[in-house]
């Protein structure tokens, strides 16, 4: 569709063309003292009034800055003698040639201006007079709607995603022109579809300096391209990567994968990565379970050993029978390498089988079990030492998490008490009236405290990431944001408390003070569980302007790179205490995470 022409006074003589060479011609004619001037050309920057200099934009330029679209106006006021003169003036972006021919009757001045407006650096419907081959995008406030067809400057769509969909449906894949405004959705580039920002709303005059066109990322990758097979120009945009606050998420302004041969050309853009999110904090280790109390003996029967959820049970108390007394059972260690407390020996019978008459001596007292040992402390988690992090097979970056601590060792179960000696009858086992007392059960050992969980790495911030690809970037700014802080390491859990053994049983006596079974012994205490080791904090996120991954290449022409700050490392977690008591030995603290790397360019 042809653009609505700008109307000129009917009295003016207008000879103009916008040809393939991108020239705009202005002709002024004077007849005697009457002067008429006609100027043709799109006024692309109303604030510029001369051709003396080139407007600057935020990205650096190489002399081809924003188009100098000032108009040139020449007139004569008095007839002069016949003179032929040609004057040529050249600036960075504009060449103006003025040719004058005059005689006493008529002076004719022709001015030809060549500038960016019609150099076909970018599509310009105001130069060609046609909307053909373009898809137009404007914000809703400027008339954009995804219900429009997008094929004219009067019917723009509202989102770049919709524009790409329509452009791919064009017979020869249309280009996309985007007017001033903020577009709050991430963009996925498509092969053969170029995007151009910097246009004036409604008129779609190209003026990059006056019409900031911003893409704000709605996900981790603000602009991405994957497996491009045809050339794409990405021109004249400010890209704002998404800021993250937590979960160690990483922000990418531009992310390119598997796109070779410099098919992607990034021109006159500002690419700002967002800030990486803070790493997750490690979970605190849980406290070890306490052991169970040993069971009391019941007369000649020994008490049960105290139980333990981690298997560090106390030994059972010894029991007495009419023939013999039993020793206490050994305590258990809950699967750890060391043994539990030994069970106590039984009390000896004071009678021998060769005594014909009943024995008048009392059975001996059982021996107490040995206490279970306390569990040792867990080890601390080691801090990460890779501040640059790494990219995975999918091209996504992750930093270095902290190391986890280890569990505290379980306390050992206490040994059961030995049974008292039995006053045995000679030649037979039948004297149940003189049985020894049973031993008390050993106390269960406390379980080791769980280790602290590792602190997660902070998220990274990357201006450009190129994976197995080759792209070109010119006249642009690339800025990385701040890396996220590493997560704190989790605290180690305190150990469980070992519990006491059970009480002993009394030996039986028939009334004769010199006769009867001996008393049993108490069960021993179970040991306390060791504290869990503290975990290390995660490393801070990296801040890198350009990352080249798996052989990726980025050609940089007149482009500035700026890294941000690497994220701080997370603090290590404290170690847990033995037996849940602050005054007892403590497991070591985890190490602090490393500072995130910062670099303008980094190869991975």
Secondary structure in CASP SS format (residue, H / E / C, confidence):
PFRMAT SS
TARGET T0000
AUTHOR 0000-0000-0000
METHOD secondary structure of the structure
MODEL  1
X C 1.00
X C 1.00
X C 1.00
X C 1.00
X C 1.00
X C 1.00
X C 1.00
X C 1.00
X C 1.00
X C 1.00
X C 1.00
X C 1.00
X C 1.00
X C 1.00
X C 1.00
X C 1.00
X C 1.00
X C 1.00
X C 1.00
X C 1.00
X C 1.00
X C 1.00
X E 1.00
X E 1.00
X E 1.00
X E 1.00
X E 1.00
X E 1.00
X E 1.00
X E 1.00
X E 1.00
X C 1.00
X C 1.00
X E 1.00
X E 1.00
X E 1.00
X E 1.00
X C 1.00
X C 1.00
X C 1.00
X C 1.00
X C 1.00
X C 1.00
X C 1.00
X C 1.00
X C 1.00
X C 1.00
X C 1.00
X C 1.00
X C 1.00
X C 1.00
X C 1.00
X C 1.00
X C 1.00
X C 1.00
X C 1.00
X C 1.00
X C 1.00
X C 1.00
X C 1.00
X C 1.00
X C 1.00
X C 1.00
X C 1.00
X C 1.00
X C 1.00
X C 1.00
X C 1.00
X C 1.00
X C 1.00
X C 1.00
X C 1.00
X C 1.00
X C 1.00
X C 1.00
X C 1.00
X C 1.00
X C 1.00
X C 1.00
X C 1.00
X C 1.00
X C 1.00
X E 1.00
X E 1.00
X E 1.00
X E 1.00
X E 1.00
X E 1.00
X E 1.00
X E 1.00
X C 1.00
X C 1.00
X C 1.00
X C 1.00
X E 1.00
X E 1.00
X E 1.00
X E 1.00
X E 1.00
X E 1.00
X E 1.00
X E 1.00
X C 1.00
X C 1.00
X C 1.00
X E 1.00
X E 1.00
X E 1.00
X E 1.00
X E 1.00
X E 1.00
X E 1.00
X E 1.00
X E 1.00
X C 1.00
X H 1.00
X H 1.00
X H 1.00
X C 1.00
X C 1.00
X C 1.00
X C 1.00
X C 1.00
X C 1.00
X H 1.00
X H 1.00
X H 1.00
X H 1.00
X C 1.00
X C 1.00
X C 1.00
X C 1.00
X C 1.00
X E 1.00
X E 1.00
X E 1.00
X E 1.00
X C 1.00
X C 1.00
X H 1.00
X H 1.00
X H 1.00
X C 1.00
X C 1.00
X C 1.00
X C 1.00
X C 1.00
X C 1.00
X C 1.00
X C 1.00
X C 1.00
X C 1.00
X C 1.00
X C 1.00
X C 1.00
X C 1.00
X E 1.00
X C 1.00
X C 1.00
X H 1.00
X H 1.00
X H 1.00
X H 1.00
X H 1.00
X H 1.00
X H 1.00
X H 1.00
X H 1.00
X H 1.00
X C 1.00
X C 1.00
X C 1.00
X C 1.00
X C 1.00
X E 1.00
X E 1.00
X E 1.00
X E 1.00
X E 1.00
X C 1.00
X E 1.00
X E 1.00
X E 1.00
X C 1.00
X C 1.00
X C 1.00
X E 1.00
X E 1.00
X C 1.00
X C 1.00
X C 1.00
X C 1.00
X C 1.00
X C 1.00
X E 1.00
X E 1.00
X E 1.00
X E 1.00
X E 1.00
X C 1.00
X C 1.00
X C 1.00
X C 1.00
X C 1.00
X C 1.00
X E 1.00
X C 1.00
X C 1.00
X C 1.00
X C 1.00
X C 1.00
X C 1.00
X E 1.00
X E 1.00
X E 1.00
X E 1.00
X C 1.00
X C 1.00
X C 1.00
X C 1.00
X E 1.00
X E 1.00
X E 1.00
X E 1.00
X E 1.00
X E 1.00
X C 1.00
X C 1.00
X C 1.00
X C 1.00
X C 1.00
X E 1.00
X E 1.00
X E 1.00
X E 1.00
X C 1.00
X C 1.00
X E 1.00
X E 1.00
X E 1.00
X C 1.00
X C 1.00
X C 1.00
X C 1.00
X C 1.00
X C 1.00
X C 1.00
X C 1.00
X C 1.00
X C 1.00
X E 1.00
X E 1.00
X E 1.00
X E 1.00
X E 1.00
X E 1.00
X E 1.00
X C 1.00
X C 1.00
X C 1.00
X C 1.00
X C 1.00
X C 1.00
X E 1.00
X E 1.00
X E 1.00
X E 1.00
X C 1.00
X C 1.00
X E 1.00
X E 1.00
X E 1.00
X C 1.00
X C 1.00
X C 1.00
X C 1.00
X C 1.00
X C 1.00
X C 1.00
X C 1.00
X C 1.00
X C 1.00
X C 1.00
X C 1.00
X C 1.00
X C 1.00
X C 1.00
X C 1.00
X C 1.00
X C 1.00
X C 1.00
X C 1.00
X C 1.00
X C 1.00
X C 1.00
X C 1.00
X C 1.00
X E 1.00
X C 1.00
X C 1.00
X E 1.00
X C 1.00
X C 1.00
X C 1.00
X C 1.00
X C 1.00
X C 1.00
X C 1.00
X C 1.00
X C 1.00
X C 1.00
X C 1.00
X C 1.00
X C 1.00
X C 1.00
X C 1.00
X C 1.00
X C 1.00
X C 1.00
X E 1.00
X C 1.00
X C 1.00
X C 1.00
X C 1.00
X E 1.00
X C 1.00
X C 1.00
X C 1.00
X C 1.00
X C 1.00
X C 1.00
X C 1.00
X C 1.00
X C 1.00
X C 1.00
X C 1.00
X C 1.00
X C 1.00
X C 1.00
X C 1.00
X C 1.00
X C 1.00
X C 1.00
X C 1.00
X C 1.00
X C 1.00
X C 1.00
X C 1.00
X C 1.00
X C 1.00
X C 1.00
X C 1.00
X C 1.00
X C 1.00
X C 1.00
X C 1.00
X C 1.00
X C 1.00
X C 1.00
X C 1.00
X C 1.00
X C 1.00
X C 1.00
X C 1.00
X C 1.00
X C 1.00
X C 1.00
X C 1.00
X C 1.00
X C 1.00
X C 1.00
X C 1.00
X C 1.00
X C 1.00
X C 1.00
X C 1.00
X C 1.00
X C 1.00
X C 1.00
X C 1.00
X C 1.00
X C 1.00
X C 1.00
X C 1.00
X C 1.00
X C 1.00
X C 1.00
X C 1.00
X C 1.00
X E 1.00
X E 1.00
X C 1.00
X C 1.00
X C 1.00
X C 1.00
X C 1.00
X E 1.00
X E 1.00
X C 1.00
X C 1.00
X C 1.00
X C 1.00
X C 1.00
X C 1.00
X C 1.00
X C 1.00
X C 1.00
X C 1.00
X C 1.00
X C 1.00
X C 1.00
X C 1.00
X C 1.00
X C 1.00
X C 1.00
X C 1.00
X C 1.00
X C 1.00
X C 1.00
X C 1.00
X C 1.00
X C 1.00
X C 1.00
X C 1.00
X C 1.00
X C 1.00
X C 1.00
X C 1.00
X C 1.00
X C 1.00
X C 1.00
X H 1.00
X H 1.00
X H 1.00
X C 1.00
X C 1.00
X C 1.00
X C 1.00
X C 1.00
X C 1.00
X C 1.00
X C 1.00
X C 1.00
X C 1.00
X C 1.00
X C 1.00
X C 1.00
X C 1.00
X C 1.00
X C 1.00
X C 1.00
X C 1.00
X C 1.00
X C 1.00
X C 1.00
X C 1.00
X C 1.00
X C 1.00
X C 1.00
X C 1.00
X E 1.00
X E 1.00
X E 1.00
X E 1.00
X E 1.00
X E 1.00
X E 1.00
X C 1.00
X C 1.00
X E 1.00
X E 1.00
X E 1.00
X E 1.00
X E 1.00
X C 1.00
X C 1.00
X E 1.00
X E 1.00
X E 1.00
X C 1.00
X C 1.00
X C 1.00
X C 1.00
X C 1.00
X C 1.00
X C 1.00
X C 1.00
X C 1.00
X C 1.00
X C 1.00
X C 1.00
X C 1.00
X C 1.00
X C 1.00
X C 1.00
X C 1.00
X C 1.00
X C 1.00
X C 1.00
X C 1.00
X C 1.00
X C 1.00
X C 1.00
X C 1.00
X C 1.00
X C 1.00
X C 1.00
X C 1.00
X C 1.00
X C 1.00
X C 1.00
X C 1.00
X C 1.00
X C 1.00
X C 1.00
X C 1.00
X C 1.00
X C 1.00
X C 1.00
X C 1.00
X C 1.00
X C 1.00
X C 1.00
X C 1.00
X C 1.00
X C 1.00
X C 1.00
X C 1.00
X C 1.00
X C 1.00
X C 1.00
X C 1.00
X C 1.00
X C 1.00
X C 1.00
X C 1.00
X C 1.00
X C 1.00
X C 1.00
X C 1.00
X C 1.00
X C 1.00
X E 1.00
X E 1.00
X E 1.00
X E 1.00
X E 1.00
X E 1.00
X E 1.00
X C 1.00
X C 1.00
X C 1.00
X E 1.00
X E 1.00
X E 1.00
X E 1.00
X E 1.00
X C 1.00
X C 1.00
X E 1.00
X E 1.00
X E 1.00
X C 1.00
X C 1.00
X C 1.00
X C 1.00
X C 1.00
X C 1.00
X C 1.00
X C 1.00
X C 1.00
X C 1.00
X C 1.00
X C 1.00
X C 1.00
X C 1.00
X E 1.00
X H 1.00
X H 1.00
X H 1.00
X C 1.00
X C 1.00
X C 1.00
X C 1.00
X C 1.00
X E 1.00
X C 1.00
X C 1.00
X C 1.00
X C 1.00
X C 1.00
X C 1.00
X C 1.00
X C 1.00
X C 1.00
X C 1.00
X C 1.00
X E 1.00
X E 1.00
X E 1.00
X E 1.00
X E 1.00
X E 1.00
X C 1.00
END
